[in-house]
Amino acid sequence: MNSLMLPERTADAGGSMAFTFGDPIPVLDRRELLDYLEAALVGNYYEPPVSLDGLAKTFRAAIHHSSPIYCKLAILVSCFIPHRALSRADFEAWALDDLVFANAYLERQRSRLGSTLRLKPAKAKYVRRGKDLDQYWWVPGWGVEQKFPRGEVFHLMRPDVNQEIYGVPEYLGAIASALLNESATLFRRKYYLNGSHAGFILYMTDAAQNQDDVDNLRTALKNSKGPGNFRNLFIYAPSGKKDGVQVIPVSEVAAKDDFLSIKNVSRDDLLAAHRVPPQLMSILPNNTGGFGDVEKAAKVFARNELEPLMNRYRSVNDWLGEEVVRFTPYLIE
């Protein structure tokens, strides 16, 4: 939420200034444009409705966003049975693109006799779907375009309600929580790094101090920030009064930023979006009751999440006419 700050100078000749804050402005008020644009046609190919570069940057914005994806990926890779045309490493890269971008591509490389030699994953971040939907383009940068052989690319995508050209991640609604989690962490890190919190007010009323002394004191306070902060400060005021220099403590910012609440709430949002039990991610419970039996949670997770994922990846077998993607059962001993 953004707010509009309107400064108003008071009628006091001393130069005092008061600030008023307007009504909150929603930061997601422009997302309806996405519903109208859907996938825009740019030259020979369609642009995705969601920025793939933005999804890649958001992937590591919060630990509770990337960790559930890596948890699913690790289990899928452990159950995958390598094939001569699709190695375990290639499957891992292909599955990671699907979990992050909701789009995953496999390029079929043929032998001289026309048989399938290899299924090579193409980075979903740089693949675009052409005006002819069976034609795909490799676009690694601005002005660089290269055609894939027609009909030789398998596109695995998650369906979207607004368009049918690209897939859209299921966790899209939780990106705001991931960014909030990141902002809270960065704020706290800068808080400790800079030491620029309002810890106290140094109040000087001693008339014996000249302007040079005040300037030197101001410089010393500024230099106490950053590395080596929270240092002691010595003030020498000859012929000063008892209350000429006062230190007035104020409330700490750390007690007002709700850091733990923001981290916990955003974590719950992200785990709900990815539907991964917290027991499988080494998250410690806040209550005495805990999260429950980890084996039961893992079995439910395997039935509700892993099996549908495995079935989606098996769809390449129908396109290829050969059973390339196979999995062993996810067993908990």
N, C-alpha and C positions, 0 to 999 in steps of 0.2 A: 504494500500500500504506500502510495506517495502522498505527500501533503504539500500544500502551497503555503509558503511563508511570506507574509506581507509585513515588512517593517514599517512602523509608524513612529515618527519622531514626536515626542511629547512637546507641550508648549513650554516646558522648563528651559530656561536659557542656559542651564548647565550642560545641555547636550545629552540628556538621558534619552534612551531609545527603548521602546517597547515593541514586542513582536506578537503578532496574532497568527494563528494557524487555521487554514481553511479546512473544508471537509475532505475526508480521505478520498483518494482517486484510485480505483482498481487498476492494477498493473496488467491484468489479462483482458482488458476491454477490447483489444484488437484481435483476439484469436478467432473471432467470427470470420475475419477475412480469409482464414485458412479454409473454411467450409465453402466459400464461394470460389476461390482460386482452384482448389483441388490440386491437380498436377498440371503445371503450366507447360505448354509446348515451347521449347526454345531451340529453334533451328531443326536439327535432325532428331532430337530426343526430348523426352519429358523430364522436367526437373521434379525431384521428390517433393511431396507436400510438406515434409519436415526436413529441416537442415540436418544433413548427415554429419557435417562438420560439428554442428552444435551437439548432436548426440554423442559424438566421439569425445568432445571436451567434457561433457556432463558425466561420462562414464566413470571417471575417477574423481568426481567432485565430492563424493561422500563414500565412506567405507561401507555403509549399509546399502549402497546402491551397487557397487561393483562386487562386493563379497557374495551376495546371493547368486549373481550371474556366474561367478567363478565356481560356486558350489554346484550348481546344476551342470556346468561344463565338466567339472572333474568327475562327477558320477557318470555322465554320458560317455566320456572318453574311456573310463575304466570298464564300462560294459560293452564298448564297441569292439567288434571282431574285424581286424584289418582284412582288406581285400587287395588283390594284385593291382586293381585299378584305383583304389582309394586307401591310402595309408592312414595310420592313426593320426599322424601330424596334420595331414590335409583335412581329415574329418574334424579335428579340433579347430582349425582355422575356419572351416565352413560353419560349424555349429556356433562359434563365437560371433560371427557376423549375424547369424540369425537371432541370437539372444540379445544383441546390442541394437542392431539396426532393423530387425524384423524383416530383413531381406538377405538372402544368401544365394550365391551363384556358383554353379559348377560348370566348367567348360570341358566338353568332351574332346579329347585329343585322339585321333584315329591313327591306326597303322596304315601302311601302304595298301594293305588288303581290305581296308575299310572297317576292321573290327575296332572295338574300343580298347585303346591302349592305356589311357589314364583319364581320371576325372580330376581336373585341376581347379582348386577354389580360386575365384576372382574376388578381390577385395570389394565388398559391397559399397564402401565409401566412394569408389571411383567408377562404378558401373551405372549406366543409364539405359533406360528402356526407350527404344526408338518409336518413331511415329507409327511404323509398322511394328506391332507389339511383339512379333517374333524376332525382331532384330534388336540386338543389344550393342551398346557402344562403351568403349573404355575411354574415360575422360579423367585423366590424372591431374590436369591443370587447365588453365584458361587457354583456349585456342588449340588444345591438343585433343584430337579425336581419332579414334581407331575403331573400326568395325570388328565385331566378333563374327566368325562364320555363322551364317544364318542357320537357325535350327540346331545349333550345337551348344547352346547354353541352357541349363536347367535353372529355373528361377523358383526358389522356395520363399514364399511370402506369407505374412499374417494378414488376414482380410481386414479391410477398413470400411467404415460405414459411408464414407464420402466419395471414394474413388476405388477403382479396381486395377490400377496400374502398378502401384507400389504398396508394400506392407507398411504398417505403422506399429510401433512398439506398444505392448499392453501397459507398460509402466509410464506412459506419457503423462498421465495425470499426476504422477508423483514427482515429476522433475522439479516443481516448485519447492517441494520438501527437501529434495537433495541440495538445491541451491541454498535454501535456508540453513541447512546443516553446515554447508561449507562456509557460509557467511559468519555463522556463530563461531566456528573454529578459527577462521582467519581473524575475527575481531579479538578473540581471547589471546591468540598468538601475538598480535600486535600490541595488545595490552601489556603483556609481560615483556615483550621485546623493547618497547619504547618507554614504558613507565610513564606515559603521558596521561595518567588518570588524575582527577581532581582530588588528591589526597588531603590537601589542606589549603588554607588561605593564609598568606603571610601579610599581616595587617600592620602597617607602620604609621605612627602618628607623631613620632619624635621630631620636633622641629630642629633639633641639633644636626640632623642628617642633611647633607647637601645633595645636589642632584647627581654628582659623580658617584657618591656612595650608593644612591638608589639604582643608577645605571649598572654599577658593578654587581650589585645584588641580583638585578634582573638577569644579567648575563650568566651569573653562576647558576641560577635556577634553570635557565634554558640549557646549559651545558650538562646538567645533571640527568637529562633525558637520554634515551638510547642506551647503548652498551655501557655498563658500569653505573647504571642508575641506582636510585635509592641510597645515595651516598649522604654522609653527614655534611652539614653546612655550618660554618663558623661565621658569626657576625660580631664585629668589634665596634661598639658604639660608645666612645668616651663621653662622659657628662650626659649620658642618656637617662631618660626616665625609666621607672620600673616597668611600666606598661607601654613603653614607646614602641616596642616590637612584639607583636603577639602572633602566635600560631593558632589558627582556628581550624580544627579538623572538620571535614564534611564527610558525608556518607560515601562509601566506596562504590565505584561503578560496578565492581564485580558482584555486588549484592543486588544490583538492579537490572542486570542484563538477562536474567533468567536462562543462563547458559545450559544448565542441566535439563531444565524443562524443554527447551528448544531441541536439544540433542535427543531426548527421549521421545518426544512427540514426532519429530521428523523420522526417527528410526522406526517407530511403529508404522508410520505411513509407508515407508519404503518396503518394510517387510510384508505389509499387507498387499502392496502392489506386486511384489515378486512371489508371494505365497510360499516362502521358505520358512520352515519352523526355526525359531531362534536357537533351539538346542543344537541344530546342525551347524551353527555358525559360531559356537563358543561364546555366546552372549550370556553373561551372568544375570540371573533374575534379581529383581529388586525386592521381591517379597520372600518370606520364609517358606512358602509352599513350593516355590520353584515352577518350572514349566511342565512338569509331568514326565512320564516315561519316554525316554528318547527313542527306544526301539519302536514303540507304537507310533510315535510321531513320524519316524522315518518310513514306516510301512505305509501310512496314510499319504505321506508325501510322494512316495514311489508310485502309489496307485493313482493319485489325483493329478500329479504333475509330470513325473518322468515317463509314464506309459504313453500319455498323449504326445509328449515330445518325440519319443522314439517312433511312434506311428507316423508323425509328420515327416521325419527324416527317411522313413521307409518309402515314402512316395516317390523318391528318385528311382526306385526299382521298377515301378510301373512305366516311368518315362523311358528308362533304359532298356527294359525288357530282360533284365538280368538282376539277380539278387546280389547287390553290392553292399548295401547297408544292412547289417545284422547286429543283434545285441544279445548278450548273455543276460539271464535274469538278474535283477538287482537283489542279491541275497544279503540278509543281515544275520550273521551267525553269533 
